[in-house]
């Protein structure tokens, strides 16, 4: 009996340790330097829900929301939701972008999209025509991409309990 309990305990502890490491590893800041379109970028996350945060360095409401996003890091990690932060801005502000992300410890994948490249970035986007047309204008903006890479919410809630309710519809 003790042998079985000890085995169970060891398996449980190893499993819990692995789970904790996986959750922790999802809470990273990952800068992505790419010239790929949003569609191509979303391909790497197929099979996962993606929460897209579109912001700009000059947008004070965007920056204020960073602190609320931290409150939901555990929710995103626990549910294997990818957080993809797109900063659409002037190329002269790229260093400001990086500093803001690091200073505010904003976890997730971070992509800087030069304002001049936004048209090619949205090419072949699996979204409504209206979404493709307005993407990159009006900040902050949030979207939810389903496990098939399709934008299912092009006006998602900012980090909040309302977002959790909205996200839960797509987790099953």
mmCIF file of the C-alpha atoms, coordinates in Angstrom:
data_MODEL
# 
_entry.id   MODEL 
# 
loop_
_atom_site.group_PDB 
_atom_site.id 
_atom_site.type_symbol 
_atom_site.label_atom_id 
_atom_site.label_alt_id 
_atom_site.label_comp_id 
_atom_site.label_asym_id 
_atom_site.label_entity_id 
_atom_site.label_seq_id 
_atom_site.pdbx_PDB_ins_code 
_atom_site.Cartn_x 
_atom_site.Cartn_y 
_atom_site.Cartn_z 
_atom_site.occupancy 
_atom_site.B_iso_or_equiv 
_atom_site.pdbx_formal_charge 
_atom_site.auth_seq_id 
_atom_site.auth_comp_id 
_atom_site.auth_asym_id 
_atom_site.auth_atom_id 
_atom_site.pdbx_PDB_model_num 
ATOM 1   C CA . UNK A 1 1   ? 0.000   0.000  0.000   1.00 0.00 ? 1   UNK A CA 1 
ATOM 2   C CA . UNK A 1 2   ? 2.774   2.463  0.895   1.00 0.00 ? 2   UNK A CA 1 
ATOM 3   C CA . UNK A 1 3   ? 4.572   1.676  -2.352  1.00 0.00 ? 3   UNK A CA 1 
ATOM 4   C CA . UNK A 1 4   ? 1.486   2.614  -4.380  1.00 0.00 ? 4   UNK A CA 1 
ATOM 5   C CA . UNK A 1 5   ? 0.988   5.798  -2.391  1.00 0.00 ? 5   UNK A CA 1 
ATOM 6   C CA . UNK A 1 6   ? 4.640   6.795  -2.829  1.00 0.00 ? 6   UNK A CA 1 
ATOM 7   C CA . UNK A 1 7   ? 4.443   6.117  -6.570  1.00 0.00 ? 7   UNK A CA 1 
ATOM 8   C CA . UNK A 1 8   ? 1.259   8.156  -6.797  1.00 0.00 ? 8   UNK A CA 1 
ATOM 9   C CA . UNK A 1 9   ? 2.854   10.998 -4.848  1.00 0.00 ? 9   UNK A CA 1 
ATOM 10  C CA . UNK A 1 10  ? 5.956   11.019 -7.066  1.00 0.00 ? 10  UNK A CA 1 
ATOM 11  C CA . UNK A 1 11  ? 3.890   10.965 -10.246 1.00 0.00 ? 11  UNK A CA 1 
ATOM 12  C CA . UNK A 1 12  ? 1.689   13.756 -8.903  1.00 0.00 ? 12  UNK A CA 1 
ATOM 13  C CA . UNK A 1 13  ? 4.657   15.928 -7.909  1.00 0.00 ? 13  UNK A CA 1 
ATOM 14  C CA . UNK A 1 14  ? 6.433   15.429 -11.240 1.00 0.00 ? 14  UNK A CA 1 
ATOM 15  C CA . UNK A 1 15  ? 3.199   16.163 -13.120 1.00 0.00 ? 15  UNK A CA 1 
ATOM 16  C CA . UNK A 1 16  ? 2.500   19.261 -11.045 1.00 0.00 ? 16  UNK A CA 1 
ATOM 17  C CA . UNK A 1 17  ? 6.070   20.491 -11.525 1.00 0.00 ? 17  UNK A CA 1 
ATOM 18  C CA . UNK A 1 18  ? 5.788   20.027 -15.305 1.00 0.00 ? 18  UNK A CA 1 
ATOM 19  C CA . UNK A 1 19  ? 2.410   21.816 -15.348 1.00 0.00 ? 19  UNK A CA 1 
ATOM 20  C CA . UNK A 1 20  ? 3.825   24.732 -13.334 1.00 0.00 ? 20  UNK A CA 1 
ATOM 21  C CA . UNK A 1 21  ? 6.767   25.037 -15.700 1.00 0.00 ? 21  UNK A CA 1 
ATOM 22  C CA . UNK A 1 22  ? 4.477   25.048 -18.745 1.00 0.00 ? 22  UNK A CA 1 
ATOM 23  C CA . UNK A 1 23  ? 2.235   27.723 -17.263 1.00 0.00 ? 23  UNK A CA 1 
ATOM 24  C CA . UNK A 1 24  ? 5.282   29.792 -16.331 1.00 0.00 ? 24  UNK A CA 1 
ATOM 25  C CA . UNK A 1 25  ? 6.831   29.427 -19.784 1.00 0.00 ? 25  UNK A CA 1 
ATOM 26  C CA . UNK A 1 26  ? 3.678   30.862 -21.375 1.00 0.00 ? 26  UNK A CA 1 
ATOM 27  C CA . UNK A 1 27  ? 4.152   34.012 -19.300 1.00 0.00 ? 27  UNK A CA 1 
ATOM 28  C CA . UNK A 1 28  ? 7.056   35.354 -21.304 1.00 0.00 ? 28  UNK A CA 1 
ATOM 29  C CA . UNK A 1 29  ? 7.735   38.430 -23.365 1.00 0.00 ? 29  UNK A CA 1 
ATOM 30  C CA . UNK A 1 30  ? 8.556   37.245 -26.877 1.00 0.00 ? 30  UNK A CA 1 
ATOM 31  C CA . UNK A 1 31  ? 9.543   39.825 -29.471 1.00 0.00 ? 31  UNK A CA 1 
ATOM 32  C CA . UNK A 1 32  ? 8.894   38.669 -33.024 1.00 0.00 ? 32  UNK A CA 1 
ATOM 33  C CA . UNK A 1 33  ? 10.756  40.393 -35.833 1.00 0.00 ? 33  UNK A CA 1 
ATOM 34  C CA . UNK A 1 34  ? 8.861   39.485 -38.972 1.00 0.00 ? 34  UNK A CA 1 
ATOM 35  C CA . UNK A 1 35  ? 7.709   40.778 -42.327 1.00 0.00 ? 35  UNK A CA 1 
ATOM 36  C CA . UNK A 1 36  ? 5.040   38.067 -42.649 1.00 0.00 ? 36  UNK A CA 1 
ATOM 37  C CA . UNK A 1 37  ? 1.354   38.854 -42.953 1.00 0.00 ? 37  UNK A CA 1 
ATOM 38  C CA . UNK A 1 38  ? -0.954  38.409 -39.969 1.00 0.00 ? 38  UNK A CA 1 
ATOM 39  C CA . UNK A 1 39  ? -2.441  35.321 -41.666 1.00 0.00 ? 39  UNK A CA 1 
ATOM 40  C CA . UNK A 1 40  ? 0.977   33.664 -41.867 1.00 0.00 ? 40  UNK A CA 1 
ATOM 41  C CA . UNK A 1 41  ? 1.714   34.536 -38.246 1.00 0.00 ? 41  UNK A CA 1 
ATOM 42  C CA . UNK A 1 42  ? -1.590  33.088 -37.067 1.00 0.00 ? 42  UNK A CA 1 
ATOM 43  C CA . UNK A 1 43  ? -0.812  29.796 -38.871 1.00 0.00 ? 43  UNK A CA 1 
ATOM 44  C CA . UNK A 1 44  ? 1.798   28.941 -36.218 1.00 0.00 ? 44  UNK A CA 1 
ATOM 45  C CA . UNK A 1 45  ? -0.920  29.078 -33.538 1.00 0.00 ? 45  UNK A CA 1 
ATOM 46  C CA . UNK A 1 46  ? -3.447  26.820 -35.305 1.00 0.00 ? 46  UNK A CA 1 
ATOM 47  C CA . UNK A 1 47  ? -5.270  24.689 -32.787 1.00 0.00 ? 47  UNK A CA 1 
ATOM 48  C CA . UNK A 1 48  ? -5.106  27.442 -30.151 1.00 0.00 ? 48  UNK A CA 1 
ATOM 49  C CA . UNK A 1 49  ? -7.263  30.438 -29.336 1.00 0.00 ? 49  UNK A CA 1 
ATOM 50  C CA . UNK A 1 50  ? -5.409  33.703 -29.963 1.00 0.00 ? 50  UNK A CA 1 
ATOM 51  C CA . UNK A 1 51  ? -6.193  36.957 -28.187 1.00 0.00 ? 51  UNK A CA 1 
ATOM 52  C CA . UNK A 1 52  ? -4.943  39.823 -30.337 1.00 0.00 ? 52  UNK A CA 1 
ATOM 53  C CA . UNK A 1 53  ? -4.191  43.181 -28.731 1.00 0.00 ? 53  UNK A CA 1 
ATOM 54  C CA . UNK A 1 54  ? -3.670  45.990 -31.235 1.00 0.00 ? 54  UNK A CA 1 
ATOM 55  C CA . UNK A 1 55  ? -2.150  49.141 -29.812 1.00 0.00 ? 55  UNK A CA 1 
ATOM 56  C CA . UNK A 1 56  ? 0.209   52.058 -30.470 1.00 0.00 ? 56  UNK A CA 1 
ATOM 57  C CA . UNK A 1 57  ? 2.914   53.732 -28.405 1.00 0.00 ? 57  UNK A CA 1 
ATOM 58  C CA . UNK A 1 58  ? 1.105   57.094 -28.495 1.00 0.00 ? 58  UNK A CA 1 
ATOM 59  C CA . UNK A 1 59  ? -2.160  55.605 -27.179 1.00 0.00 ? 59  UNK A CA 1 
ATOM 60  C CA . UNK A 1 60  ? -2.398  56.292 -23.443 1.00 0.00 ? 60  UNK A CA 1 
ATOM 61  C CA . UNK A 1 61  ? -5.548  54.122 -22.981 1.00 0.00 ? 61  UNK A CA 1 
ATOM 62  C CA . UNK A 1 62  ? -3.594  51.222 -24.555 1.00 0.00 ? 62  UNK A CA 1 
ATOM 63  C CA . UNK A 1 63  ? -0.747  51.635 -22.092 1.00 0.00 ? 63  UNK A CA 1 
ATOM 64  C CA . UNK A 1 64  ? -3.122  51.959 -19.128 1.00 0.00 ? 64  UNK A CA 1 
ATOM 65  C CA . UNK A 1 65  ? -4.670  48.593 -20.056 1.00 0.00 ? 65  UNK A CA 1 
ATOM 66  C CA . UNK A 1 66  ? -1.297  46.838 -19.659 1.00 0.00 ? 66  UNK A CA 1 
ATOM 67  C CA . UNK A 1 67  ? -1.784  46.624 -15.895 1.00 0.00 ? 67  UNK A CA 1 
ATOM 68  C CA . UNK A 1 68  ? -5.188  44.931 -16.329 1.00 0.00 ? 68  UNK A CA 1 
ATOM 69  C CA . UNK A 1 69  ? -3.770  42.420 -18.787 1.00 0.00 ? 69  UNK A CA 1 
ATOM 70  C CA . UNK A 1 70  ? -1.406  41.161 -16.053 1.00 0.00 ? 70  UNK A CA 1 
ATOM 71  C CA . UNK A 1 71  ? -4.457  40.207 -13.984 1.00 0.00 ? 71  UNK A CA 1 
ATOM 72  C CA . UNK A 1 72  ? -5.418  37.734 -16.724 1.00 0.00 ? 72  UNK A CA 1 
ATOM 73  C CA . UNK A 1 73  ? -1.987  36.194 -17.432 1.00 0.00 ? 73  UNK A CA 1 
ATOM 74  C CA . UNK A 1 74  ? -2.881  33.104 -15.385 1.00 0.00 ? 74  UNK A CA 1 
ATOM 75  C CA . UNK A 1 75  ? -6.221  32.715 -17.195 1.00 0.00 ? 75  UNK A CA 1 
ATOM 76  C CA . UNK A 1 76  ? -4.511  32.910 -20.608 1.00 0.00 ? 76  UNK A CA 1 
ATOM 77  C CA . UNK A 1 77  ? -1.767  30.470 -19.585 1.00 0.00 ? 77  UNK A CA 1 
ATOM 78  C CA . UNK A 1 78  ? -4.125  27.989 -17.881 1.00 0.00 ? 78  UNK A CA 1 
ATOM 79  C CA . UNK A 1 79  ? -6.373  27.873 -20.954 1.00 0.00 ? 79  UNK A CA 1 
ATOM 80  C CA . UNK A 1 80  ? -3.490  27.752 -23.452 1.00 0.00 ? 80  UNK A CA 1 
ATOM 81  C CA . UNK A 1 81  ? -4.575  31.036 -25.034 1.00 0.00 ? 81  UNK A CA 1 
ATOM 82  C CA . UNK A 1 82  ? -1.913  32.792 -27.081 1.00 0.00 ? 82  UNK A CA 1 
ATOM 83  C CA . UNK A 1 83  ? -1.615  36.537 -26.530 1.00 0.00 ? 83  UNK A CA 1 
ATOM 84  C CA . UNK A 1 84  ? -0.446  38.320 -29.674 1.00 0.00 ? 84  UNK A CA 1 
ATOM 85  C CA . UNK A 1 85  ? 0.243   42.041 -29.216 1.00 0.00 ? 85  UNK A CA 1 
ATOM 86  C CA . UNK A 1 86  ? 0.494   44.093 -32.389 1.00 0.00 ? 86  UNK A CA 1 
ATOM 87  C CA . UNK A 1 87  ? 1.893   47.582 -32.120 1.00 0.00 ? 87  UNK A CA 1 
ATOM 88  C CA . UNK A 1 88  ? 0.905   49.514 -35.243 1.00 0.00 ? 88  UNK A CA 1 
ATOM 89  C CA . UNK A 1 89  ? 3.057   52.599 -35.265 1.00 0.00 ? 89  UNK A CA 1 
ATOM 90  C CA . UNK A 1 90  ? 5.624   54.739 -37.025 1.00 0.00 ? 90  UNK A CA 1 
ATOM 91  C CA . UNK A 1 91  ? 8.966   52.961 -37.515 1.00 0.00 ? 91  UNK A CA 1 
ATOM 92  C CA . UNK A 1 92  ? 10.697  55.761 -35.558 1.00 0.00 ? 92  UNK A CA 1 
ATOM 93  C CA . UNK A 1 93  ? 8.941   54.531 -32.414 1.00 0.00 ? 93  UNK A CA 1 
ATOM 94  C CA . UNK A 1 94  ? 10.191  50.945 -32.496 1.00 0.00 ? 94  UNK A CA 1 
ATOM 95  C CA . UNK A 1 95  ? 12.580  51.444 -29.570 1.00 0.00 ? 95  UNK A CA 1 
ATOM 96  C CA . UNK A 1 96  ? 9.806   53.137 -27.557 1.00 0.00 ? 96  UNK A CA 1 
ATOM 97  C CA . UNK A 1 97  ? 7.594   50.085 -28.260 1.00 0.00 ? 97  UNK A CA 1 
ATOM 98  C CA . UNK A 1 98  ? 10.211  47.676 -26.935 1.00 0.00 ? 98  UNK A CA 1 
ATOM 99  C CA . UNK A 1 99  ? 10.794  49.765 -23.793 1.00 0.00 ? 99  UNK A CA 1 
ATOM 100 C CA . UNK A 1 100 ? 7.071   50.060 -23.045 1.00 0.00 ? 100 UNK A CA 1 
ATOM 101 C CA . UNK A 1 101 ? 6.587   46.297 -23.323 1.00 0.00 ? 101 UNK A CA 1 
ATOM 102 C CA . UNK A 1 102 ? 9.573   45.527 -21.102 1.00 0.00 ? 102 UNK A CA 1 
ATOM 103 C CA . UNK A 1 103 ? 8.878   48.264 -18.520 1.00 0.00 ? 103 UNK A CA 1 
ATOM 104 C CA . UNK A 1 104 ? 5.269   47.141 -18.134 1.00 0.00 ? 104 UNK A CA 1 
ATOM 105 C CA . UNK A 1 105 ? 6.138   43.406 -18.276 1.00 0.00 ? 105 UNK A CA 1 
ATOM 106 C CA . UNK A 1 106 ? 3.494   42.733 -20.920 1.00 0.00 ? 106 UNK A CA 1 
ATOM 107 C CA . UNK A 1 107 ? 3.624   38.996 -21.586 1.00 0.00 ? 107 UNK A CA 1 
ATOM 108 C CA . UNK A 1 108 ? 2.865   37.401 -24.929 1.00 0.00 ? 108 UNK A CA 1 
ATOM 109 C CA . UNK A 1 109 ? 4.148   37.597 -28.484 1.00 0.00 ? 109 UNK A CA 1 
ATOM 110 C CA . UNK A 1 110 ? 4.962   41.138 -29.592 1.00 0.00 ? 110 UNK A CA 1 
ATOM 111 C CA . UNK A 1 111 ? 5.091   42.287 -33.188 1.00 0.00 ? 111 UNK A CA 1 
ATOM 112 C CA . UNK A 1 112 ? 5.855   45.805 -34.398 1.00 0.00 ? 112 UNK A CA 1 
ATOM 113 C CA . UNK A 1 113 ? 3.905   46.618 -37.560 1.00 0.00 ? 113 UNK A CA 1 
ATOM 114 C CA . UNK A 1 114 ? 5.157   49.728 -39.315 1.00 0.00 ? 114 UNK A CA 1 
ATOM 115 C CA . UNK A 1 115 ? 2.213   51.982 -40.235 1.00 0.00 ? 115 UNK A CA 1 
ATOM 116 C CA . UNK A 1 116 ? 3.439   51.999 -43.848 1.00 0.00 ? 116 UNK A CA 1 
ATOM 117 C CA . UNK A 1 117 ? 3.252   48.195 -44.018 1.00 0.00 ? 117 UNK A CA 1 
ATOM 118 C CA . UNK A 1 118 ? -0.225  47.734 -42.517 1.00 0.00 ? 118 UNK A CA 1 
ATOM 119 C CA . UNK A 1 119 ? -1.902  47.185 -45.918 1.00 0.00 ? 119 UNK A CA 1 
ATOM 120 C CA . UNK A 1 120 ? 0.380   44.274 -46.828 1.00 0.00 ? 120 UNK A CA 1 
ATOM 121 C CA . UNK A 1 121 ? 0.258   42.966 -43.241 1.00 0.00 ? 121 UNK A CA 1 
ATOM 122 C CA . UNK A 1 122 ? -3.544  42.484 -43.470 1.00 0.00 ? 122 UNK A CA 1 
ATOM 123 C CA . UNK A 1 123 ? -3.349  40.752 -46.873 1.00 0.00 ? 123 UNK A CA 1 
ATOM 124 C CA . UNK A 1 124 ? -5.614  37.681 -47.205 1.00 0.00 ? 124 UNK A CA 1 
ATOM 125 C CA . UNK A 1 125 ? -6.779  38.067 -43.616 1.00 0.00 ? 125 UNK A CA 1 
ATOM 126 C CA . UNK A 1 126 ? -9.544  35.612 -42.695 1.00 0.00 ? 126 UNK A CA 1 
ATOM 127 C CA . UNK A 1 127 ? -11.887 38.283 -41.408 1.00 0.00 ? 127 UNK A CA 1 
ATOM 128 C CA . UNK A 1 128 ? -14.844 40.344 -42.500 1.00 0.00 ? 128 UNK A CA 1 
ATOM 129 C CA . UNK A 1 129 ? -14.256 43.065 -45.064 1.00 0.00 ? 129 UNK A CA 1 
ATOM 130 C CA . UNK A 1 130 ? -15.021 45.699 -42.428 1.00 0.00 ? 130 UNK A CA 1 
ATOM 131 C CA . UNK A 1 131 ? -12.425 44.207 -40.069 1.00 0.00 ? 131 UNK A CA 1 
ATOM 132 C CA . UNK A 1 132 ? -9.757  44.143 -42.792 1.00 0.00 ? 132 UNK A CA 1 
ATOM 133 C CA . UNK A 1 133 ? -10.552 47.738 -43.669 1.00 0.00 ? 133 UNK A CA 1 
ATOM 134 C CA . UNK A 1 134 ? -10.389 49.120 -40.112 1.00 0.00 ? 134 UNK A CA 1 
ATOM 135 C CA . UNK A 1 135 ? -7.526  47.009 -38.712 1.00 0.00 ? 135 UNK A CA 1 
ATOM 136 C CA . UNK A 1 136 ? -4.702  49.335 -37.720 1.00 0.00 ? 136 UNK A CA 1 
ATOM 137 C CA . UNK A 1 137 ? -7.015  52.264 -37.012 1.00 0.00 ? 137 UNK A CA 1 
ATOM 138 C CA . UNK A 1 138 ? -8.517  53.076 -33.655 1.00 0.00 ? 138 UNK A CA 1 
ATOM 139 C CA . UNK A 1 139 ? -6.658  51.941 -30.559 1.00 0.00 ? 139 UNK A CA 1 
ATOM 140 C CA . UNK A 1 140 ? -6.839  49.942 -28.425 1.00 0.00 ? 140 UNK A CA 1 
ATOM 141 C CA . UNK A 1 141 ? -8.505  47.118 -30.288 1.00 0.00 ? 141 UNK A CA 1 
ATOM 142 C CA . UNK A 1 142 ? -8.852  43.472 -29.361 1.00 0.00 ? 142 UNK A CA 1 
ATOM 143 C CA . UNK A 1 143 ? -9.746  40.413 -31.406 1.00 0.00 ? 143 UNK A CA 1 
ATOM 144 C CA . UNK A 1 144 ? -10.261 36.710 -30.780 1.00 0.00 ? 144 UNK A CA 1 
ATOM 145 C CA . UNK A 1 145 ? -9.018  34.188 -33.329 1.00 0.00 ? 145 UNK A CA 1 
ATOM 146 C CA . UNK A 1 146 ? -10.449 30.671 -33.105 1.00 0.00 ? 146 UNK A CA 1 
ATOM 147 C CA . UNK A 1 147 ? -8.517  27.406 -33.272 1.00 0.00 ? 147 UNK A CA 1 
ATOM 148 C CA . UNK A 1 148 ? -8.884  27.378 -37.081 1.00 0.00 ? 148 UNK A CA 1 
ATOM 149 C CA . UNK A 1 149 ? -7.189  30.759 -37.488 1.00 0.00 ? 149 UNK A CA 1 
ATOM 150 C CA . UNK A 1 150 ? -10.407 32.665 -38.217 1.00 0.00 ? 150 UNK A CA 1 
ATOM 151 C CA . UNK A 1 151 ? -11.181 35.971 -36.512 1.00 0.00 ? 151 UNK A CA 1 
ATOM 152 C CA . UNK A 1 152 ? -14.406 35.262 -34.641 1.00 0.00 ? 152 UNK A CA 1 
ATOM 153 C CA . UNK A 1 153 ? -14.535 38.485 -32.621 1.00 0.00 ? 153 UNK A CA 1 
ATOM 154 C CA . UNK A 1 154 ? -13.113 41.574 -34.285 1.00 0.00 ? 154 UNK A CA 1 
ATOM 155 C CA . UNK A 1 155 ? -14.246 43.806 -31.409 1.00 0.00 ? 155 UNK A CA 1 
ATOM 156 C CA . UNK A 1 156 ? -13.384 41.675 -28.374 1.00 0.00 ? 156 UNK A CA 1 
ATOM 157 C CA . UNK A 1 157 ? -13.425 43.027 -24.841 1.00 0.00 ? 157 UNK A CA 1 
ATOM 158 C CA . UNK A 1 158 ? -10.283 44.382 -23.213 1.00 0.00 ? 158 UNK A CA 1 
ATOM 159 C CA . UNK A 1 159 ? -8.907  42.299 -20.316 1.00 0.00 ? 159 UNK A CA 1 
ATOM 160 C CA . UNK A 1 160 ? -11.897 41.949 -17.978 1.00 0.00 ? 160 UNK A CA 1 
ATOM 161 C CA . UNK A 1 161 ? -14.461 39.462 -16.719 1.00 0.00 ? 161 UNK A CA 1 
ATOM 162 C CA . UNK A 1 162 ? -16.469 40.233 -19.855 1.00 0.00 ? 162 UNK A CA 1 
ATOM 163 C CA . UNK A 1 163 ? -13.510 39.053 -21.919 1.00 0.00 ? 163 UNK A CA 1 
ATOM 164 C CA . UNK A 1 164 ? -13.332 35.803 -19.935 1.00 0.00 ? 164 UNK A CA 1 
ATOM 165 C CA . UNK A 1 165 ? -17.028 35.148 -20.659 1.00 0.00 ? 165 UNK A CA 1 
ATOM 166 C CA . UNK A 1 166 ? -16.439 35.956 -24.335 1.00 0.00 ? 166 UNK A CA 1 
ATOM 167 C CA . UNK A 1 167 ? -13.349 33.713 -24.495 1.00 0.00 ? 167 UNK A CA 1 
ATOM 168 C CA . UNK A 1 168 ? -15.047 30.793 -22.772 1.00 0.00 ? 168 UNK A CA 1 
ATOM 169 C CA . UNK A 1 169 ? -17.398 30.465 -25.761 1.00 0.00 ? 169 UNK A CA 1 
ATOM 170 C CA . UNK A 1 170 ? -14.425 29.442 -27.915 1.00 0.00 ? 170 UNK A CA 1 
ATOM 171 C CA . UNK A 1 171 ? -12.494 27.228 -25.515 1.00 0.00 ? 171 UNK A CA 1 
ATOM 172 C CA . UNK A 1 172 ? -14.640 24.113 -25.857 1.00 0.00 ? 172 UNK A CA 1 
# 
